[in-house]
Every structure is written in C-alpha cells, then in structure tokens.
Amino acid sequence: MSTSESILATARERAPGQPYAGAVTPEEAFALLQSDPRVKLVDVRTNAERDWVGKVAVPESQHVAVQWATYPGGQPNPDFAAQLDKLARKDEVLLFLCRSGVRSRHSARVATENGFAQSYDILEGFEGDRDEQGHRKTVGGWCKAGLPWIGA
C-alpha cells in the first residue's frame, strides 16, 4: 500500500459515519499534496481571509478557492457546488480547508452530495482553535504544524 493509500485509509477510519470520505490532519494533507499532483486542496475560506491572513503554499495547479460563505456578511455561497464543479473533477481527491475545521466539514459534505466522492475534511483548519488569549495559529492547524504558507 502506498503512502497516499495508507493516509486515505486512515482518513476513512477516522471519520466513520460522516457524510464525506474521511478526515486528514494538516500534515497528512500536505503529504498527500506532495505525493500526488492530482490531489487538490480546496480552500473554502473567504477571499478576505486568504488575502489578510494568508494561504497555503502549494502549487497553483493543486489549489482551488471556493468560498463557503461570502464576505462581508458571512452569507452562505449559493453557488458553492456549481463553482466547485467548474474547478475540480468528480474523480479527484479533494481536501477541504477552512480556518478551524468547521466550514471544511460542511463543504466536504456538500461536495460529496454533489458527486465528489473523494472529499476529505482537513482537521484543525488553517489557523486552528483559539488559545487562552483568543489568538489563533498556536493551537492546531496548518500554520501551527509548520507547513508552508504565505502570509498576508
């Protein structure tokens, strides 16, 4: 079994009963992106979050940006599924990322409902949870894991 197959098997085991394929850690997501150029990271944060907070540093061919909610206002993006359909293929492994891991679960579910059977949630998100002082990037997440990202 290849490393990618092993990671995806663990991801499926980690999320039994979920309405999407599975859940990966940020480190596993990065390993998948490095091992297979066909894997795509779907960043569902708002354009403002990517512009002001930062974004993952992966090849453009592997990075897809589809807002789960709009900015300003945080209204659900009514075109989420249609936009994803234009940017990804149904047979690709899609790794969904948000700030802390909530929107990514919802987006992986909706993607699965729309025929993207290999949709995976990235646990902890880009910034992770808040610490005792209310700051992010210190408790879990892509940034805390020391994975490559580009600051705002």
C-alpha positions in Angstrom: 0.0 0.0 0.0 1.4 3.4 -1.0 1.7 6.3 1.5 -1.2 8.0 -0.2 -3.4 4.9 0.0 -2.4 4.5 3.7 -3.2 8.1 4.6 -6.6 7.9 2.8 -7.4 4.6 4.6 -6.6 6.1 7.9 -8.7 9.2 7.0 -11.7 7.0 6.2 -11.3 5.1 9.5 -11.0 8.4 11.4 -14.5 9.6 10.2 -16.9 6.7 10.4 -20.4 7.6 9.6 -19.6 11.0 8.3 -21.3 12.1 5.1 -17.9 12.5 3.3 -14.9 10.2 2.6 -12.8 11.0 5.7 -10.7 13.4 7.7 -7.0 14.1 7.4 -4.6 16.0 9.7 -2.8 19.0 8.2 0.4 17.0 8.0 -1.4 14.2 6.1 -2.9 16.7 3.7 0.5 18.1 2.9 1.9 14.6 2.4 -0.9 13.8 0.0 -0.4 17.0 -1.9 3.3 16.3 -2.2 2.9 12.7 -3.2 0.2 13.1 -5.9 -0.1 16.2 -8.2 -3.7 15.2 -8.9 -4.8 15.9 -5.3 -6.4 19.3 -4.8 -6.7 21.5 -1.7 -10.0 23.3 -1.7 -9.7 26.4 0.4 -13.3 27.4 1.4 -12.3 30.5 3.5 -13.4 33.9 2.2 -11.3 35.8 -0.2 -10.7 38.3 2.6 -9.3 35.6 4.9 -6.9 34.4 2.2 -5.8 38.0 1.4 -5.5 39.2 5.0 -4.5 36.1 7.0 -2.5 34.0 4.4 -2.9 31.0 2.3 -1.3 27.6 1.9 1.8 27.4 -0.2 1.0 24.6 -2.7 1.3 24.6 -6.5 -1.4 26.6 -8.2 -2.5 23.5 -10.0 -3.4 21.9 -6.7 -5.0 25.0 -5.1 -8.7 25.6 -5.6 -10.5 28.6 -3.9 -14.3 28.4 -3.4 -15.8 30.5 -0.7 -18.2 28.5 1.6 -19.6 31.9 2.8 -19.3 35.3 1.3 -17.6 38.4 2.7 -18.8 40.7 4.0 -21.8 39.3 5.8 -21.0 35.6 6.0 -24.0 34.5 3.9 -23.8 31.0 2.5 -22.5 30.9 -1.0 -25.4 29.7 -3.1 -23.1 28.9 -6.0 -20.7 26.8 -3.9 -21.4 23.4 -5.7 -21.5 25.0 -9.2 -18.2 26.8 -8.6 -16.6 23.7 -7.3 -17.9 21.8 -10.3 -16.1 24.2 -12.6 -12.7 23.9 -10.8 -12.5 20.2 -9.9 -13.3 16.8 -11.4 -15.6 14.3 -9.7 -12.9 11.6 -9.6 -10.2 13.8 -7.8 -9.2 13.6 -4.2 -10.3 16.9 -2.7 -9.0 18.2 0.6 -11.2 20.9 2.2 -9.6 23.6 4.3 -11.1 26.4 6.3 -9.9 28.5 9.3 -10.6 25.9 12.1 -12.2 22.9 10.6 -16.0 23.7 10.7 -16.7 25.0 7.3 -14.5 22.4 5.7 -16.7 19.6 7.2 -19.8 21.2 5.7 -18.2 21.8 2.4 -16.9 18.2 2.2 -20.4 17.0 2.9 -22.0 19.2 0.2 -19.3 18.2 -2.3 -20.0 14.6 -1.6 -23.7 15.2 -2.0 -22.9 16.7 -5.4 -20.9 13.7 -6.7 -17.4 14.4 -5.4 -17.0 11.0 -3.7 -13.4 11.6 -2.6 -14.0 14.7 -0.4 -11.9 14.9 2.8 -12.0 17.3 5.7 -8.7 18.8 6.8 -8.9 18.7 10.6 -8.0 21.8 12.6 -8.0 24.1 9.5 -5.5 26.7 8.5 -5.3 28.6 11.9 -6.6 26.0 14.4 -8.6 26.9 17.6 -8.1 29.9 19.8 -5.6 29.8 22.7 -6.3 31.1 26.2 -5.7 34.7 24.9 -8.0 34.3 22.0 -5.3 34.1 19.4 -5.1 31.5 16.6 -2.1 29.7 14.9 -0.9 28.4 18.3 -3.4 25.5 18.9 -3.5 23.1 16.0 -3.9 23.8 12.3 -1.8 24.1 9.2 0.3 27.1 10.5 1.0 25.6 13.9 2.1 22.3 12.2 4.8 24.4 10.5 3.6 23.6 7.0 4.3 26.1 4.2 2.1 29.1 3.9 2.3 32.6 2.5 1.5 35.5 4.9 -0.7 38.4 4.0 
